């Protein structure tokens, strides 16, 4: 009986794999021979040079020091220009060289390629925390993006007052959590009611008193790995619609769980209209929380095939992302892992099953020697398919003494998608900042100068931030889409958008989360290749409403309002 069932599963998988591999060459892609991918480091000229991530290190190598920090693109003042938030880290009072550092830095976009530090002006200059991650969304539906900061102790919710300042409402809202190590967090509309719920990944039980002695060479103390500590289950806070939340971690099905979470990405892998969560765990099986569409979730990571590598081993999951990267229309998951583990790649094939495509996608071998933290999908050259950026850097500063071929500072990967879901790392060829080794952690994307090319922001552990302006030559046309919900969330979060170009279908999702400890912009950038016109934009709102907008001319930003069937405004990009 067992053998018959096993053979049946094998036959099902084989059949599904064959169908899933039947991809079609995309039409209207930008000619790759004329595209020159280039990024320029504008950190200093943009006014971000003063930022430094602080770990508080004082020689004892306490575990949290190696793990921060995150970053984000937000629009806190609703002027249409992306602002930047950077997580500053923390110190160990009485032990570190400093008694206090800024946990959070806020930079206002001046609209001319530069930023102004408004941290103090915004009321964020007196925060006290050992901060790690950031997410941002309008949790109270008042039209302004709020901030949620994950820390080593109690987390912090900062309400945007709508006048350029923020107020700490953590206790009133009920989302502080316990005094434990939290990591990546995500706002999403779990139940389609228009109010954003909050998932918070937690890592391990660690305190200065429980810090362990770990070593790579059995002589000197090094940073521990999470195997030495007990994991902490995540939090799930249900939004009550009145500015407060209720902890429903167990009721909703998120606890118990192994914990050691570092990444979380929203998806609707099975197209049932209910948002699911793909969770990356460090040395524990990764999880796929399927939304049961009744307020509860079921972890199907193990039976779906995304929990382990192809050898049945749990890996050191860091940041992650999810998106459609080929012409099958099915979601593919990506997860950063430790050096010698390669980036994980899993594509959905139906019936709650995924296939491992790390090797066949050509991402696996190229990422074998690097340790990836932040990673995300975006269309770097606007040819109509999503490419993969991976920010790399090791956690052990002495790794080069004990392992050949592994470095502490590492250059990033930029995997260019051929439209079939096969990738090539073009970072070495592109050179410049893409060939620069850094100790990267958080990474996010956003078009900060509104030229239609998506830019990159990366934070470095115990180092600076890196703002890389996309200056790719020969990129295709584009359409930027901003959603305005009426019954759904005002920012359209947890809604799905499909752009139609003849027979071609381009799909993205409005969401927070993804990557590592970071948050990217919520306006979607669709590369159109040589196409100068979009036939239609189809929106499946989080409320369940399905609408079609358009057609639209290329090279503009459109704002689509739920329930109207037409754009509220079209916004020209900078320089047009």
Protein Blocks (a to p, Z undefined) as FASTA:
>chain_A
ZZmmmmmmmmmmmmmmmmmmmccddehiacfklpccddddfklmnopmmpccdehiahjo
paklmmgccdddddfkonopacddddebiadehkambfbdcfbdcdddehnopacdfklm
nopmmgccddfbdcdddfkonopacdddddfkbcdddddehnopacdfklmnopnopadd
dfbdddddfkonopacdddddfbdcdfklpccddfklmaccdddfklpccddddddddeh
nopacdfklmnopacceejifbdcdddfkonopacdddddehiacdddddehnopacdfk
lmnopmbcfkopacddfbdddddfbfnopacddddddehkapaddddebjhiacdfklmn
ommmmmmmpccfbdcdddfkonopacdddddddfbfklmmmoghiafbdcddddddehlo
pacdfklmngmmllpccddfbdcdddfkonopacdddddehiacdddddfbehiacdddd
ddddfklcfklpaiacdddehjbccdddddeeeijhiacdfbdcddekjafbdfbdcddd
fkopacdeddddehiacdddehklpafbdcddehZZ
